[in-house]
């Protein structure tokens, strides 16, 4: 896995001495374009950075950490990568 992240940036339309920064973090199975699509609706003085999660789930979908779903007695258990390794 690369250590750097892909991201989109919207620079502030109103430049101040110290502009606020808003970092957008998408959900599981999405990408950096999802939340960035409404950046135009956010305050003009903000830097907006929308980061893409590092785990590629294919088809333009990404995740911040690995999740493994295991079926147990008609229920699904969500496990982290570390929990899965311990099985």
Residue frames as a rotation matrix with the C-alpha (Angstrom) as fourth column:
UNK 1
0.583 0.813 0.000 0.00
0.813 -0.583 0.000 0.00
0.000 0.000 -1.000 0.00
UNK 2
-0.166 -0.580 0.797 1.21
0.486 -0.752 -0.445 3.50
0.858 0.314 0.407 -0.81
UNK 3
-0.467 -0.073 -0.881 1.76
0.870 -0.217 -0.443 5.81
-0.159 -0.973 0.165 2.14
UNK 4
-0.922 0.176 -0.345 0.35
-0.194 -0.981 0.019 8.86
-0.336 0.084 0.938 0.39
UNK 5
-0.189 0.946 0.264 -3.33
0.571 0.325 -0.754 9.40
-0.799 0.008 -0.601 -0.44
UNK 6
-0.673 0.175 0.719 -5.02
0.620 -0.396 0.677 10.61
0.403 0.902 0.158 -3.58
UNK 7
-0.247 0.596 -0.764 -7.12
0.698 -0.437 -0.567 13.71
-0.672 -0.674 -0.308 -2.94
UNK 8
0.033 0.330 0.944 -9.04
0.805 -0.569 0.170 16.61
0.593 0.754 -0.284 -4.46
UNK 9
-0.546 -0.266 -0.794 -8.60
0.716 -0.640 -0.277 20.24
-0.435 -0.720 0.540 -3.36
UNK 10
0.407 0.567 0.716 -10.81
0.733 -0.671 0.114 23.29
0.545 0.478 -0.688 -3.64
UNK 11
-0.699 -0.697 -0.159 -8.86
0.675 -0.571 -0.467 26.40
0.234 -0.434 0.870 -2.76
UNK 12
-0.112 0.691 -0.714 -10.69
0.715 -0.443 -0.541 29.19
-0.690 -0.571 -0.445 -0.95
UNK 13
0.188 0.279 0.942 -12.37
0.873 -0.486 -0.030 31.83
0.450 0.828 -0.335 -3.08
UNK 14
0.840 0.043 0.541 -11.86
-0.195 -0.906 0.375 34.32
0.506 -0.420 -0.753 -0.27
UNK 15
0.063 -0.915 -0.399 -8.20
0.541 0.368 -0.757 34.48
0.839 -0.168 0.518 0.81
UNK 16
0.946 0.160 0.281 -7.55
-0.166 -0.506 0.846 35.25
0.278 -0.848 -0.452 4.50
UNK 17
0.080 -0.943 0.323 -4.34
-0.965 -0.155 -0.212 35.34
0.250 -0.295 -0.922 6.55
UNK 18
-0.897 -0.269 0.350 -5.32
-0.370 0.891 -0.264 31.91
-0.241 -0.366 -0.899 7.92
UNK 19
-0.142 0.868 -0.475 -8.03
-0.870 0.120 0.479 30.10
0.473 0.481 0.738 6.00
UNK 20
0.085 0.248 0.965 -9.79
-0.737 0.668 -0.106 27.18
-0.671 -0.702 0.240 7.73
UNK 21
-0.718 -0.322 -0.617 -9.27
-0.642 0.648 0.409 23.67
0.268 0.690 -0.673 6.37
UNK 22
0.281 0.805 0.523 -12.06
-0.808 0.493 -0.324 21.13
-0.518 -0.332 0.788 6.04
UNK 23
-0.808 -0.542 -0.231 -11.00
-0.588 0.713 0.383 17.53
-0.043 0.445 -0.894 5.32
UNK 24
0.307 0.945 -0.115 -13.73
-0.950 0.297 -0.094 15.32
-0.055 0.138 0.989 3.84
UNK 25
-0.808 -0.512 0.290 -13.53
-0.525 0.850 0.037 11.59
-0.265 -0.122 -0.956 4.59
UNK 26
-0.136 0.789 -0.599 -15.85
-0.851 0.217 0.479 9.39
0.508 0.574 0.642 2.53
UNK 27
0.324 0.393 0.861 -17.53
-0.808 0.588 0.036 6.22
-0.492 -0.707 0.508 3.75
UNK 28
-0.396 -0.444 0.804 -16.89
-0.138 0.894 0.426 2.54
-0.908 0.058 -0.415 3.03
UNK 29
-0.146 0.288 0.947 -17.12
0.802 0.595 -0.057 1.72
-0.580 0.751 -0.317 -0.68
UNK 30
0.902 0.423 -0.085 -17.08
0.312 -0.776 -0.547 5.32
-0.297 0.468 -0.833 -1.91
UNK 31
0.009 -0.936 0.351 -14.31
0.984 -0.055 -0.171 7.64
0.180 0.347 0.921 -3.13
UNK 32
-0.622 -0.407 -0.669 -12.99
0.604 -0.793 -0.079 11.20
-0.499 -0.453 0.739 -2.84
UNK 33
-0.909 0.297 0.293 -15.40
0.067 -0.590 0.805 12.50
0.412 0.751 0.516 -5.47
UNK 34
-0.211 0.898 -0.385 -18.48
0.829 0.374 0.416 11.57
0.518 -0.231 -0.823 -3.43
UNK 35
0.297 0.312 -0.902 -18.31
0.848 -0.521 0.099 14.31
-0.440 -0.794 -0.420 -0.78
UNK 36
-0.694 -0.638 -0.333 -16.34
0.391 -0.722 0.570 16.69
-0.604 0.266 0.751 -2.99
UNK 37
-0.528 0.552 0.646 -19.42
0.762 -0.029 0.647 16.96
0.376 0.833 -0.405 -5.20
UNK 38
0.613 0.789 0.040 -20.98
0.685 -0.556 0.471 19.41
0.394 -0.261 -0.881 -2.73
UNK 39
-0.282 -0.816 -0.505 -17.82
0.933 -0.355 0.053 21.45
-0.223 -0.456 0.862 -2.01
UNK 40
-0.670 0.064 0.740 -19.38
0.372 -0.833 0.409 24.40
0.642 0.549 0.534 -3.88
UNK 41
0.408 0.907 0.103 -22.04
0.255 -0.221 0.941 24.56
0.877 -0.358 -0.321 -1.14
UNK 42
0.362 -0.366 -0.857 -19.45
0.932 0.133 0.337 25.01
-0.010 -0.921 0.389 1.63
UNK 43
0.768 -0.004 -0.641 -18.10
0.202 -0.947 0.249 28.37
-0.608 -0.320 -0.726 2.86
UNK 44
0.918 -0.332 0.218 -15.99
0.139 -0.245 -0.959 30.26
0.372 0.911 -0.179 0.31
UNK 45
0.477 -0.777 0.412 -13.15
-0.835 -0.547 -0.064 30.94
0.275 -0.313 -0.909 2.77
UNK 46
0.556 -0.214 0.804 -12.44
-0.412 0.769 0.489 27.23
-0.722 -0.603 0.339 3.42
UNK 47
-0.519 -0.622 -0.586 -9.77
-0.846 0.472 0.248 25.02
0.123 0.625 -0.771 1.89
UNK 48
0.592 0.703 0.394 -11.63
-0.703 0.689 -0.173 21.80
-0.394 -0.175 0.902 1.08
UNK 49
-0.538 -0.748 -0.388 -9.63
-0.832 0.545 0.104 18.58
0.133 0.379 -0.916 0.80
UNK 50
0.632 0.739 0.235 -11.37
-0.744 0.663 -0.083 15.31
-0.217 -0.122 0.969 0.00
UNK 51
-0.419 -0.900 0.117 -9.14
-0.867 0.435 0.245 12.26
-0.271 0.001 -0.963 0.51
UNK 52
0.406 0.445 -0.798 -9.45
-0.665 0.743 0.076 8.82
0.626 0.500 0.598 -1.09
UNK 53
0.655 -0.120 0.746 -9.14
-0.579 0.555 0.598 5.84
-0.486 -0.823 0.294 1.25
UNK 54
-0.225 -0.936 -0.272 -6.12
-0.918 0.111 0.380 3.58
-0.325 0.335 -0.884 0.59
UNK 55
-0.597 0.015 0.802 -7.82
0.015 1.000 -0.008 0.17
-0.802 0.007 -0.597 0.21
UNK 56
-0.616 0.338 -0.711 -8.99
-0.787 -0.251 0.563 -0.37
0.012 0.907 0.421 -3.38
UNK 57
-0.303 0.623 0.721 -12.24
-0.180 0.705 -0.686 -2.34
-0.936 -0.338 -0.101 -3.52
UNK 58
-0.814 -0.097 0.572 -12.38
0.529 0.280 0.801 -2.08
-0.237 0.955 -0.177 -7.36
UNK 59
-0.116 0.793 0.598 -14.88
0.910 -0.157 0.385 -0.26
0.399 0.589 -0.703 -9.57
UNK 60
-0.260 -0.064 0.964 -14.03
0.050 -0.997 -0.053 3.15
0.964 0.034 0.262 -8.06
UNK 61
0.820 0.561 0.111 -14.74
-0.132 -0.003 0.991 2.05
0.557 -0.828 0.072 -4.48
UNK 62
-0.297 -0.955 0.001 -12.32
-0.071 0.022 -0.997 2.43
0.952 -0.296 -0.075 -1.58
UNK 63
0.792 0.485 -0.371 -12.16
0.310 0.204 0.928 1.71
0.526 -0.850 0.011 2.16
UNK 64
0.456 -0.601 0.656 -10.14
-0.750 -0.657 -0.081 3.13
0.479 -0.455 -0.751 5.06
UNK 65
-0.457 -0.580 0.675 -9.50
-0.810 0.585 -0.046 -0.33
-0.368 -0.567 -0.737 6.53
UNK 66
-0.712 0.142 -0.688 -10.08
-0.353 0.774 0.525 -3.93
0.607 0.617 -0.501 5.54
UNK 67
-0.167 0.731 0.661 -13.35
-0.894 0.169 -0.414 -5.52
-0.415 -0.661 0.626 6.63
UNK 68
-0.877 -0.035 -0.479 -14.06
-0.255 0.879 0.402 -9.22
0.407 0.475 -0.780 6.34
UNK 69
0.011 0.940 0.340 -17.62
-0.999 -0.006 0.049 -10.49
0.048 -0.340 0.939 6.62
UNK 70
-0.917 -0.259 -0.304 -17.98
-0.239 0.966 -0.101 -13.99
0.320 -0.020 -0.947 8.03
UNK 71
0.077 0.995 -0.057 -21.31
-0.604 0.092 0.791 -15.78
0.793 -0.026 0.609 8.33
UNK 72
-0.955 -0.283 -0.093 -22.00
-0.090 0.573 -0.815 -17.20
0.284 -0.769 -0.572 11.79
UNK 73
-0.670 0.728 -0.145 -25.37
0.665 0.502 -0.553 -18.83
-0.330 -0.467 -0.820 12.54
UNK 74
0.137 0.776 0.615 -27.41
0.969 -0.235 0.081 -16.74
0.207 0.585 -0.784 10.08
UNK 75
0.886 0.037 -0.462 -25.75
0.184 -0.943 0.277 -13.54
-0.425 -0.331 -0.842 11.29
UNK 76
0.511 -0.768 0.387 -22.86
0.508 -0.093 -0.856 -11.66
0.693 0.634 0.342 9.79
UNK 77
0.659 -0.426 -0.620 -19.94
0.547 -0.294 0.784 -10.57
-0.516 -0.856 0.039 11.89
UNK 78
0.854 -0.431 0.292 -17.83
-0.065 -0.645 -0.761 -7.60
0.517 0.631 -0.579 10.79
UNK 79
0.677 -0.698 -0.234 -14.16
0.612 0.356 0.706 -8.18
-0.410 -0.621 0.668 11.49
UNK 80
0.686 -0.579 -0.440 -11.10
-0.636 -0.771 0.023 -6.01
-0.353 0.264 -0.897 11.17
UNK 81
0.499 -0.588 -0.637 -8.03
-0.478 0.426 -0.768 -7.28
0.723 0.688 -0.069 9.34
UNK 82
-0.530 -0.735 0.423 -6.27
-0.745 0.165 -0.646 -7.95
0.405 -0.658 -0.635 12.66
UNK 83
-0.019 0.612 0.791 -9.21
-0.800 0.465 -0.379 -9.95
-0.600 -0.640 0.481 14.04
UNK 84
0.844 0.338 -0.416 -9.31
-0.534 0.600 -0.596 -12.03
0.048 0.725 0.687 10.85
UNK 85
0.045 -0.926 -0.374 -5.61
-0.577 0.282 -0.767 -12.87
0.816 0.251 -0.521 11.20
UNK 86
-0.550 -0.286 0.785 -6.18
-0.835 0.191 -0.515 -14.12
-0.003 -0.939 -0.344 14.76
UNK 87
0.558 0.813 0.167 -8.67
-0.796 0.581 -0.171 -16.78
-0.236 -0.038 0.971 13.65
